[in-house]
């Protein structure tokens, strides 16, 4: 599925590092990496995941040396949530806090809550690692609400 490129090596290394930081913390991979698990072939922009609210600030403290965007509430690109951004081996990793997370419903022109269920994940092997990935139906549902170009592309490729 993935060629042996330098970027793939860095993604694999960043995921390995991330998994050691997560240790026993439940998480749900979403976004482009999750879409890859279900067949999307587009280039990966970053690694997106959620951790439970109770673990979020501990993760932020644990990952402090790699933070490029501190834990805060951000709104943009159809998202309204608290997250932090890390840069590990040149790869962006965005860790979200599921508490009070909203996505913009383009069709209804309104914000709606996004509920993350850490029990509703599937295990997929990506870039040499077993990852807890948001279930396909949940991923397609939120990408269908957002309707950004990358979401439309992912949905189309996941259905093929």
Backbone as a chain_set.jsonl record, in Angstrom:
{"seq": "XXXXXXXXXXXXXXXXXXXXXXXXXXXXXXXXXXXXXXXXXXXXXXXXXXXXXXXXXXXXXXXXXXXXXXXXXXXXXXXXXXXXXXXXXXXXXXXXXXXXXXXXXXXXXXXXXXXXXXXXXXXXXXXXXXXXXXXXXXXXXXXXXXXXXXXXXXXXXXXX", "coords": {"N": [[0.829, -1.2, 0.0], [1.933, 1.261, 0.766], [4.709, 3.034, -0.468], [8.272, 2.673, -0.067], [9.264, 5.263, 1.039], [11.119, 8.149, 2.149], [9.469, 9.873, 3.603], [7.43, 8.111, 4.416], [8.934, 6.512, 6.127], [9.508, 8.366, 8.112], [6.916, 8.917, 9.014], [6.236, 6.406, 10.051], [8.149, 6.263, 12.101], [7.358, 8.463, 13.687], [4.818, 7.584, 14.45], [5.538, 5.32, 15.938], [6.927, 6.549, 18.052], [4.787, 8.065, 19.107], [3.014, 6.056, 19.967], [4.466, 4.994, 22.109], [4.296, 7.118, 23.859], [1.578, 7.228, 24.32], [1.129, 4.788, 25.585], [-0.798, 3.177, 27.782], [-3.023, 4.661, 27.32], [-6.263, 5.122, 26.059], [-7.169, 5.71, 22.63], [-8.268, 7.262, 19.577], [-7.7, 7.116, 16.285], [-8.249, 9.397, 13.683], [-9.288, 11.302, 10.798], [-7.116, 11.689, 7.922], [-5.301, 9.531, 8.189], [-6.873, 7.535, 9.35], [-8.691, 7.269, 7.255], [-7.019, 6.149, 5.343], [-6.768, 3.588, 6.386], [-9.086, 2.461, 5.552], [-8.965, 2.457, 2.828], [-8.432, 4.896, 1.444], [-6.254, 6.699, -0.705], [-4.896, 9.076, -0.742], [-2.25, 11.482, -0.155], [-0.833, 11.707, 3.07], [-1.548, 14.277, 5.308], [-1.207, 14.853, 8.03], [-1.116, 13.377, 11.331], [-3.936, 12.558, 12.996], [-5.673, 12.357, 16.046], [-7.758, 11.457, 18.832], [-7.722, 11.635, 22.384], [-8.976, 10.533, 25.579], [-10.72, 13.009, 27.53], [-9.862, 13.138, 30.214], [-7.231, 12.351, 30.018], [-6.01, 14.157, 28.376], [-4.573, 16.628, 29.116], [-2.44, 15.594, 30.555], [-1.145, 14.197, 28.537], [-0.377, 16.38, 26.987], [1.502, 17.578, 28.689], [3.381, 15.536, 28.836], [4.323, 15.446, 26.236], [5.584, 17.824, 25.818], [8.208, 18.808, 24.8], [7.888, 18.577, 22.042], [5.856, 20.142, 21.163], [4.25, 22.212, 18.868], [2.093, 23.762, 18.617], [0.363, 24.939, 21.254], [-1.769, 23.333, 23.735], [-4.981, 24.355, 23.372], [-8.091, 26.028, 22.659], [-9.204, 25.882, 19.386], [-10.471, 27.128, 16.301], [-11.344, 26.355, 13.063], [-11.266, 25.423, 9.575], [-13.62, 23.934, 9.623], [-13.683, 22.831, 12.129], [-14.079, 23.013, 15.693], [-12.518, 22.934, 18.524], [-10.556, 21.755, 21.364], [-7.186, 21.28, 21.058], [-3.807, 20.03, 20.588], [-0.755, 20.502, 18.852], [1.91, 18.606, 17.615], [5.285, 18.262, 16.47], [7.015, 15.718, 15.189], [9.852, 14.272, 14.123], [9.558, 15.774, 11.798], [6.92, 15.338, 11.16], [3.563, 16.248, 11.469], [1.508, 15.932, 14.293], [-1.658, 15.85, 15.577], [-3.417, 16.121, 18.492], [-6.495, 15.67, 19.866], [-8.901, 16.885, 22.245], [-11.789, 15.377, 23.223], [-13.877, 16.631, 24.57], [-16.539, 18.832, 24.292], [-16.265, 19.118, 21.477], [-16.779, 20.288, 18.222], [-18.08, 20.103, 14.885], [-18.434, 21.638, 11.679], [-21.427, 21.636, 10.037], [-21.905, 21.645, 6.786], [-24.114, 21.484, 5.045], [-26.322, 22.109, 6.697], [-25.464, 24.487, 7.667], [-24.478, 24.946, 10.285], [-22.989, 24.482, 13.549], [-22.225, 21.321, 14.956], [-22.182, 18.851, 17.553], [-19.39, 16.61, 17.883], [-19.113, 13.388, 18.71], [-16.91, 11.261, 20.321], [-16.211, 7.918, 20.523], [-14.389, 5.855, 22.362], [-14.508, 3.165, 22.562], [-15.48, 2.36, 20.193], [-13.687, 1.489, 18.032], [-11.517, 0.163, 15.511], [-8.856, -2.14, 14.943], [-6.103, -1.504, 12.966], [-3.372, -2.154, 10.792], [-0.952, 0.042, 10.03], [1.677, 1.693, 8.418], [3.456, -0.024, 9.652], [2.561, -0.335, 12.264], [0.181, -1.357, 14.746], [-2.854, 0.172, 15.062], [-5.424, 1.956, 16.841], [-8.269, 2.699, 15.317], [-10.793, 4.962, 14.363], [-14.048, 3.762, 13.71], [-15.178, 2.897, 10.425], [-17.799, 3.715, 9.609], [-18.351, 5.807, 11.408], [-16.298, 7.563, 10.768], [-16.852, 8.159, 8.056], [-19.313, 9.37, 8.475], [-18.674, 11.78, 9.912], [-16.951, 13.005, 8.091], [-18.685, 13.354, 5.986], [-20.329, 15.33, 6.97], [-18.564, 17.509, 7.264], [-17.518, 17.942, 4.621], [-15.22, 18.987, 3.313], [-12.729, 19.371, 0.712], [-10.741, 17.337, 1.029], [-12.169, 15.548, 2.591], [-14.311, 14.749, 0.968], [-12.848, 13.513, -1.063], [-11.633, 11.424, 0.429], [-13.915, 9.948, 1.274], [-14.943, 9.113, -1.195], [-12.822, 7.478, -2.111], [-12.739, 5.586, -0.072], [-15.06, 4.179, -0.497], [-14.617, 2.791, -2.798]], "CA": [[0.0, 0.0, 0.0], [2.787, 2.444, 0.846], [6.06, 2.84, -0.982], [9.331, 2.869, 0.916], [9.8, 6.612, 0.885], [11.628, 8.776, 3.367], [8.324, 10.38, 4.38], [6.796, 6.946, 5.056], [9.8, 6.119, 7.243], [9.317, 9.347, 9.184], [5.574, 8.689, 9.565], [6.337, 5.192, 10.872], [8.908, 6.612, 13.31], [6.513, 9.339, 14.506], [3.776, 6.732, 15.048], [6.182, 4.52, 16.981], [7.136, 7.44, 19.199], [3.478, 8.402, 19.667], [2.474, 4.893, 20.678], [5.143, 4.87, 23.402], [3.762, 8.18, 24.718], [0.205, 6.857, 24.679], [1.248, 3.659, 26.495], [-2.096, 2.516, 28.025], [-4.098, 5.641, 27.1], [-7.1, 4.836, 24.889], [-7.129, 6.762, 21.621], [-8.98, 6.981, 18.34], [-7.133, 7.781, 15.113], [-9.287, 9.869, 12.761], [-8.68, 12.045, 9.701], [-6.553, 11.037, 6.752], [-4.695, 8.242, 8.516], [-7.992, 6.595, 9.483], [-9.223, 7.035, 5.906], [-6.093, 5.201, 4.706], [-7.078, 2.248, 6.89], [-10.269, 1.981, 4.831], [-8.771, 2.459, 1.388], [-8.065, 6.164, 0.816], [-4.883, 6.673, -1.203], [-4.295, 10.407, -0.828], [-1.084, 11.722, 0.689], [-1.164, 12.03, 4.457], [-1.158, 15.632, 5.732], [-0.791, 14.806, 9.424], [-1.696, 12.29, 12.109], [-4.974, 13.114, 13.863], [-6.275, 11.414, 16.976], [-8.341, 11.957, 20.068], [-7.526, 10.891, 23.623], [-10.031, 10.948, 26.513], [-10.542, 14.305, 28.205], [-9.115, 12.955, 31.47], [-5.827, 12.105, 29.672], [-5.533, 15.151, 27.411], [-3.554, 17.559, 29.624], [-1.262, 14.789, 30.899], [-0.448, 13.97, 27.263], [0.251, 17.648, 26.605], [2.693, 17.746, 29.53], [4.326, 14.472, 28.464], [4.845, 15.711, 24.884], [5.977, 19.24, 25.815], [9.319, 19.204, 23.921], [7.535, 18.457, 20.627], [4.67, 20.961, 20.888], [4.385, 23.35, 17.957], [0.885, 24.54, 18.901], [-0.008, 24.493, 22.602], [-3.148, 22.919, 23.996], [-5.894, 25.498, 23.454], [-9.263, 25.887, 21.805], [-8.983, 26.423, 18.049], [-11.586, 26.977, 15.378], [-10.931, 26.549, 11.683], [-11.426, 24.295, 8.651], [-14.786, 23.138, 9.991], [-13.499, 22.257, 13.462], [-14.051, 23.861, 16.88], [-12.122, 21.983, 19.557], [-9.283, 21.934, 22.04], [-6.189, 20.307, 20.617], [-2.429, 20.47, 20.55], [-0.041, 20.003, 17.679], [3.297, 18.225, 17.825], [6.09, 17.95, 15.292], [7.925, 14.631, 15.534], [10.588, 13.867, 12.915], [9.001, 16.521, 10.679], [5.531, 14.922, 10.938], [2.593, 16.882, 12.36], [0.579, 15.078, 15.037], [-2.639, 16.676, 16.276], [-4.117, 15.36, 19.514], [-7.685, 16.404, 20.251], [-9.676, 16.625, 23.444], [-13.151, 15.208, 22.71], [-14.869, 17.421, 25.309], [-17.063, 20.009, 23.589], [-15.75, 19.194, 20.111], [-17.829, 20.559, 17.237], [-17.732, 20.185, 13.472], [-19.383, 22.491, 10.971], [-22.277, 20.946, 9.069], [-21.987, 22.524, 5.627], [-25.474, 21.464, 4.498], [-27.239, 22.798, 7.614], [-24.852, 25.762, 8.015], [-24.453, 25.077, 11.747], [-22.053, 23.644, 14.288], [-22.852, 20.197, 15.639], [-21.192, 18.14, 18.36], [-18.772, 15.376, 17.407], [-18.925, 12.503, 19.853], [-15.867, 10.271, 20.088], [-16.418, 6.722, 21.334], [-13.112, 5.15, 22.387], [-14.785, 1.731, 22.44], [-15.887, 2.121, 18.798], [-12.492, 1.56, 17.187], [-11.024, -1.076, 14.908], [-7.393, -2.177, 14.877], [-5.564, -1.589, 11.601], [-1.91, -2.058, 10.703], [-0.554, 1.111, 9.117], [3.056, 2.13, 8.597], [4.144, -0.964, 10.53], [2.059, -0.286, 13.64], [-1.239, -1.623, 14.992], [-3.451, 1.42, 15.544], [-6.856, 2.012, 17.139], [-8.797, 3.61, 14.306], [-12.232, 5.216, 14.367], [-14.769, 2.884, 12.785], [-15.415, 3.502, 9.112], [-19.1, 4.395, 9.549], [-18.225, 7.07, 12.146], [-15.402, 8.412, 9.98], [-17.616, 8.625, 6.89], [-20.363, 10.277, 8.964], [-18.173, 13.133, 10.2], [-16.418, 13.574, 6.854], [-19.855, 13.75, 5.187], [-20.808, 16.588, 7.545], [-17.582, 18.563, 6.977], [-17.529, 18.146, 3.166], [-14.047, 19.657, 2.743], [-12.232, 18.628, -0.448], [-10.076, 16.105, 1.471], [-13.196, 14.638, 3.104], [-15.021, 14.208, -0.202], [-11.897, 12.597, -1.694], [-11.508, 10.237, 1.283], [-15.166, 9.176, 1.204], [-15.004, 8.481, -2.525], [-11.833, 6.413, -2.19], [-13.083, 4.531, 0.881], [-16.19, 3.407, -1.045], [-14.171, 1.992, -3.963]], "C": [[0.871, 1.261, 0.0], [4.163, 2.122, 0.294], [7.058, 3.133, 0.132], [9.962, 4.237, 0.735], [10.324, 7.116, 2.215], [10.471, 9.288, 4.231], [7.602, 9.238, 5.093], [7.618, 6.478, 6.257], [9.607, 7.063, 8.428], [7.939, 9.206, 9.822], [5.601, 7.473, 10.492], [7.068, 5.486, 12.184], [8.072, 7.485, 14.246], [5.401, 8.531, 15.185], [4.351, 5.863, 16.16], [6.413, 5.325, 18.243], [5.816, 7.742, 19.895], [2.909, 7.243, 20.485], [3.174, 4.683, 22.017], [4.646, 5.943, 24.373], [2.358, 7.822, 25.207], [0.195, 5.732, 25.708], [-0.116, 2.972, 26.661], [-3.279, 3.453, 27.797], [-4.936, 5.214, 25.898], [-7.026, 6.008, 23.907], [-7.931, 6.307, 20.413], [-8.352, 7.807, 17.221], [-8.293, 8.173, 14.198], [-8.583, 10.518, 11.572], [-8.129, 11.169, 8.59], [-5.935, 9.681, 7.029], [-5.777, 7.174, 8.693], [-8.571, 6.265, 8.111], [-8.331, 6.056, 5.14], [-6.397, 3.763, 5.129], [-8.23, 1.62, 6.114], [-10.168, 2.184, 3.318], [-8.427, 3.771, 0.719], [-6.584, 6.128, 0.451], [-4.226, 8.05, -1.229], [-3.119, 10.538, 0.135], [-1.53, 12.178, 2.076], [-0.653, 13.419, 4.816], [-0.579, 15.628, 7.134], [-1.429, 13.591, 10.078], [-2.67, 12.93, 13.087], [-5.513, 12.025, 14.77], [-6.88, 12.157, 18.148], [-7.911, 11.052, 21.205], [-8.621, 11.349, 24.586], [-9.683, 12.253, 27.225], [-9.657, 14.176, 29.441], [-7.614, 12.766, 31.223], [-5.188, 13.238, 28.873], [-4.394, 16.023, 27.951], [-2.291, 16.829, 30.087], [-0.453, 14.488, 29.635], [0.275, 15.236, 26.819], [1.539, 17.861, 27.398], [3.782, 16.76, 29.123], [5.031, 14.783, 27.136], [5.424, 17.108, 24.728], [7.127, 19.584, 24.856], [8.969, 19.224, 22.429], [6.371, 19.369, 20.222], [5.01, 22.125, 19.968], [3.172, 24.273, 18.062], [0.374, 24.062, 20.251], [-1.479, 24.101, 22.717], [-4.005, 24.163, 24.227], [-7.086, 25.195, 22.559], [-8.972, 26.584, 20.48], [-10.237, 26.208, 17.22], [-11.073, 27.269, 13.972], [-11.109, 25.281, 10.881], [-12.556, 23.358, 9.077], [-14.718, 22.518, 11.37], [-13.537, 23.34, 14.528], [-13.767, 22.921, 18.049], [-10.848, 22.419, 20.261], [-8.342, 20.853, 21.513], [-4.803, 20.885, 20.777], [-1.777, 19.843, 19.337], [1.413, 19.755, 18.055], [3.988, 18.118, 16.47], [7.117, 16.915, 15.758], [8.556, 14.139, 14.227], [9.987, 14.518, 11.66], [7.55, 16.189, 10.366], [4.63, 15.607, 11.959], [1.683, 15.828, 12.983], [-0.355, 16.011, 15.795], [-3.463, 15.791, 17.198], [-5.283, 16.204, 20.015], [-8.268, 15.94, 21.564], [-11.139, 16.504, 22.986], [-14.212, 16.059, 23.417], [-15.257, 18.67, 24.507], [-16.423, 20.21, 22.217], [-16.92, 19.344, 19.14], [-17.244, 20.53, 15.829], [-18.826, 20.982, 12.774], [-20.113, 21.684, 9.912], [-22.539, 21.908, 7.918], [-23.425, 22.607, 5.103], [-26.462, 22.234, 5.376], [-26.734, 24.179, 8.023], [-24.869, 26.011, 9.528], [-23.417, 24.127, 12.35], [-22.824, 22.511, 14.95], [-21.783, 19.446, 16.425], [-20.655, 16.906, 17.638], [-18.478, 14.535, 18.638], [-17.914, 11.427, 19.483], [-16.084, 9.12, 21.062], [-15.134, 5.888, 21.271], [-13.28, 3.627, 22.377], [-15.155, 1.364, 21.005], [-14.692, 2.345, 17.877], [-12.207, 0.172, 16.626], [-9.505, -1.003, 14.91], [-6.973, -2.381, 13.429], [-4.052, -1.452, 11.663], [-1.562, -1.05, 9.612], [0.871, 1.538, 9.44], [3.78, 1.268, 9.629], [3.667, -1.004, 11.965], [0.576, -0.665, 13.689], [-1.832, -0.399, 15.675], [-4.934, 1.243, 15.828], [-7.457, 3.115, 16.278], [-10.314, 3.729, 14.456], [-12.912, 4.301, 13.352], [-15.151, 3.64, 11.519], [-16.733, 4.266, 9.06], [-19.038, 5.749, 10.259], [-17.354, 8.066, 11.384], [-16.137, 9.003, 8.775], [-18.684, 9.627, 7.329], [-19.803, 11.679, 9.214], [-17.585, 13.783, 8.959], [-17.551, 14.027, 5.928], [-20.441, 15.067, 5.677], [-19.874, 17.731, 7.148], [-17.539, 18.938, 5.502], [-16.378, 18.998, 2.63], [-13.558, 18.809, 1.569], [-11.582, 17.309, -0.038], [-11.086, 15.083, 1.974], [-13.942, 13.968, 1.963], [-14.135, 13.184, -0.902], [-11.772, 11.306, -0.886], [-12.75, 9.352, 1.183], [-15.248, 8.425, -0.109], [-14.04, 7.292, -2.592], [-12.135, 5.27, -1.217], [-14.198, 3.634, 0.337], [-15.778, 2.514, -2.201], [-13.676, 0.619, -3.547]], "O": [[0.562, 2.223, -0.702], [4.714, 1.055, 0.564], [6.725, 3.758, 1.139], [11.112, 4.329, 0.305], [10.007, 6.571, 3.272], [10.498, 9.149, 5.454], [7.205, 9.382, 6.25], [7.058, 6.092, 7.283], [9.549, 6.637, 9.581], [7.802, 9.358, 11.036], [5.049, 7.515, 11.591], [6.66, 5.017, 13.247], [8.074, 7.274, 15.459], [5.081, 8.764, 16.35], [3.724, 5.689, 17.204], [6.14, 4.867, 19.353], [5.727, 7.684, 21.121], [2.383, 7.45, 21.578], [2.54, 4.237, 22.973], [4.581, 5.703, 25.579], [2.001, 8.081, 26.356], [-0.65, 5.718, 26.604], [-0.545, 2.25, 25.761], [-4.422, 3.074, 28.054], [-4.386, 4.967, 24.824], [-6.843, 7.156, 24.312], [-8.23, 5.124, 20.252], [-8.455, 9.033, 17.206], [-9.206, 7.38, 13.967], [-7.389, 10.296, 11.371], [-8.608, 10.061, 8.349], [-6.029, 8.775, 6.201], [-5.615, 6.041, 8.238], [-8.903, 5.111, 7.837], [-8.829, 5.228, 4.376], [-6.294, 2.837, 4.324], [-8.337, 0.397, 6.029], [-11.17, 2.095, 2.61], [-8.148, 3.777, -0.48], [-5.762, 5.597, 1.198], [-3.095, 8.174, -1.699], [-3.013, 9.796, 1.112], [-2.487, 12.94, 2.219], [0.531, 13.711, 4.651], [0.412, 16.305, 7.408], [-2.195, 12.864, 9.444], [-2.274, 13.753, 13.913], [-5.779, 10.908, 14.327], [-6.561, 13.316, 18.417], [-7.752, 9.846, 21.021], [-9.148, 12.45, 24.426], [-8.518, 12.554, 27.482], [-8.795, 15.022, 29.68], [-6.81, 12.996, 32.126], [-3.969, 13.277, 28.711], [-3.354, 16.141, 27.304], [-1.194, 17.383, 30.019], [0.778, 14.52, 29.66], [1.404, 15.175, 26.334], [2.552, 18.28, 26.838], [4.961, 17.111, 29.072], [6.192, 14.425, 26.944], [5.723, 17.53, 23.611], [7.024, 20.585, 24.148], [9.69, 19.832, 21.638], [5.952, 19.363, 19.065], [5.918, 22.912, 20.236], [3.226, 25.429, 17.643], [-0.01, 22.9, 20.386], [-2.312, 24.493, 21.899], [-3.773, 24.924, 25.166], [-7.082, 24.226, 21.8], [-8.545, 27.739, 20.459], [-10.968, 25.236, 17.409], [-10.447, 28.3, 13.727], [-11.103, 24.183, 11.437], [-12.461, 22.141, 8.912], [-15.607, 21.754, 11.747], [-13.079, 24.459, 14.296], [-14.654, 22.204, 18.511], [-10.153, 23.332, 19.814], [-8.669, 19.667, 21.525], [-4.635, 22.071, 21.064], [-2.196, 18.788, 18.859], [2.056, 20.571, 18.716], [3.336, 17.908, 15.447], [7.969, 17.196, 16.601], [7.858, 13.65, 13.338], [9.917, 13.896, 10.6], [6.999, 16.711, 9.397], [4.892, 15.56, 13.161], [1.16, 14.951, 12.296], [0.096, 16.861, 16.563], [-4.117, 14.845, 16.759], [-5.092, 17.309, 20.523], [-8.153, 14.776, 21.948], [-11.673, 17.453, 22.412], [-15.329, 16.192, 22.915], [-14.399, 19.455, 24.101], [-16.081, 21.331, 21.84], [-17.915, 18.624, 19.225], [-16.084, 20.879, 15.609], [-19.979, 21.004, 13.206], [-19.498, 21.12, 9.006], [-23.299, 22.866, 8.057], [-23.896, 23.691, 4.757], [-27.337, 22.932, 4.863], [-27.462, 24.954, 8.642], [-25.212, 27.096, 9.997], [-23.03, 23.123, 11.75], [-23.934, 22.709, 15.444], [-20.621, 19.405, 16.022], [-21.371, 16.248, 16.883], [-17.692, 14.927, 19.5], [-18.048, 10.765, 18.454], [-16.134, 9.322, 22.276], [-14.832, 5.287, 20.241], [-12.308, 2.891, 22.204], [-15.144, 0.188, 20.643], [-14.684, 3.261, 17.056], [-12.604, -0.846, 17.194], [-8.934, 0.087, 14.881], [-7.428, -3.307, 12.757], [-3.521, -0.716, 12.494], [-1.841, -1.263, 8.432], [1.222, 1.721, 10.606], [4.612, 1.764, 10.388], [4.301, -1.641, 12.807], [-0.186, -0.333, 12.782], [-1.367, 0.016, 16.737], [-5.62, 0.48, 15.148], [-7.192, 4.3, 16.48], [-11.017, 2.737, 14.649], [-12.395, 4.095, 12.255], [-15.408, 4.843, 11.538], [-16.775, 5.368, 8.514], [-19.605, 6.728, 9.776], [-17.641, 9.263, 11.36], [-16.05, 10.202, 8.513], [-18.932, 10.616, 6.64], [-20.396, 12.664, 8.774], [-17.705, 14.996, 8.787], [-17.386, 14.983, 5.17], [-20.989, 15.835, 4.887], [-20.334, 18.798, 6.742], [-17.525, 20.121, 5.165], [-16.532, 19.663, 1.605], [-13.939, 17.645, 1.449], [-11.826, 16.277, -0.663], [-10.887, 13.88, 1.804], [-14.177, 12.76, 1.99], [-14.605, 12.115, -1.292], [-11.801, 10.215, -1.454], [-12.636, 8.137, 1.025], [-15.583, 7.241, -0.137], [-14.407, 6.221, -3.078], [-11.823, 4.114, -1.505], [-14.266, 2.454, 0.681], [-16.499, 1.581, -2.553], [-13.268, -0.173, -4.395]]}, "num_chains": 1, "name": "protein.A"}
